[in-house]
Amino acid sequence: MSLHQIMYISSATGPMSATECATIAQAAAERNQADNVTGLLLFNSKRFLHVLEGPREAVDRIYARIGRDGRHNALVKLRDIPIDAREFGEWGMAYDDPFQPSSALKDKVAALLDRAGPSTRAHFIGSAEMHRG
């Protein structure tokens, strides 16, 4: 099976709690499992950084659905490439609750990125480091 990966960043259109983000990630994981799509979602109370990977048709369809989702805007595709192997074996999520900021966010993201390539790791670690900005 040919695999594809899309990475994008976007901004939340309004306030979103860590619980709402976790609910979004759980629903997405359940939907994406049927399409054999995995990845990682980081939400830092203002921005989403998301990688989707799996069959090209499924990844493109999910990315298009995300583009129509009114909870975020300013969607910017950072990567759209074929891949030889998945960087994420299962769906993962890290987030920062604005009411209880996590000083360990960078470490949590690093653990989730254990199998990711250097470019993907740099995007997520950089976003985690700027999570209060």
N, C-alpha and C positions, 0 to 999 in steps of 0.2 A: 504494500500500500504506500502510495506517495503521501508524504506529510508536508504540511505548510504551517508557517507561523506568522502571526500578525501581532505587533506590539503597538499600542497607542496610549496617548495621554489625553485626558479631558478634564474639564472643571465642573464641579457640582453647581447646579443652577440655584441651589438654596441650601439651607442648613440640613445636615443629615447626621443622625446619631450613629454611634458604633453599632448599635443593635439593628438599625435599618440597613446598614452596610452588610452586616453579617447575614441578614435575611436575604438580601439581594444575592450575595455570594452563594448561599445555600440553594436558592431557587435556580440560579444559573448552573451550579454543579449538577443538580438533578436533571435539568434540561440537556446539558451538554454531554452527560454520560451516555445518553441514547445516541448521540452523534459521534461518540468516541473522541470528544474534544476535551483537552485538559489545559492547564495554564496556571497563572498566578495573578491575583488582583491585590493591589495595594491601594488603600484609600486613607488619606491623611487629614481628613475633615474638610479639605478644600479640593483636592485633585485625585483623580483616578489614574493609576498606571497599571496597565493590564496586558498580559500576554495570553494569546489563544493559540493552541497548536493541535493539529489533527488533520483529517482529510481536507483538502483544499476547498471543496464545495461547501462543506459544513462550516469551516472557519469563515469563509466569505459571507455565508448566510447569517451567521451569528454577528459578525462585525456590522453588517447592514442593519440588523435589528437594533444593535446598540446605538447606531447612528440616528435611529428614529426615537430613541428613549429620551423623554423630556426631562429626566433628572440630571442630565449633564449636557454641556455644550463645549464649544471650542475643541472639538475632537481633532487630534493631530496624529496621523499614522507615522510611527517612528520606524517601523520595519514591516516588510511584506515579502517574505522569502520562502523558498522551499527549504526543508531541513531533512537531514538524514536520520535523525533520532530525536525523540522528545527530550526537552530539557526538564520537564516536570512530569513525573510519573503519576501524580494525582493532583487534584485541584487543591490549591492552597490559598490562603488569604491572610494578610496582615493589615492591621489598621491602627489608627491612633484615635482614641476617644478624646475629644477636645476638653472634656470635663475632668478627665483623669489621664493626662499626657503620660506616655510611656517613655521612660529614659532608655529602655532596652529595645526600642523598635528596630534599630539598626541590627542588633544581634538576632532578633526574631526573623527579620528578612534574610539575613545571611544564612540562617539555618534552613529556611525554605528554599534558598537558591543553591543548595549544596551541589546539585547536578547541572546547574545552568552554566552557559558559556560566559566568557569574560565580559562581552558587550552587554548581555542581559543583566548580569550581576552589577555592572557599573551603573546602569539606569536605575535599578531598584535601590541599590545602596545609596546612590546620590539623592534619590527622592526621599528615602528614610532620613538621611542626614539633614535635609531641608524641611522636615515635616512640620516644623513650627513656623516656617517662613511664609 
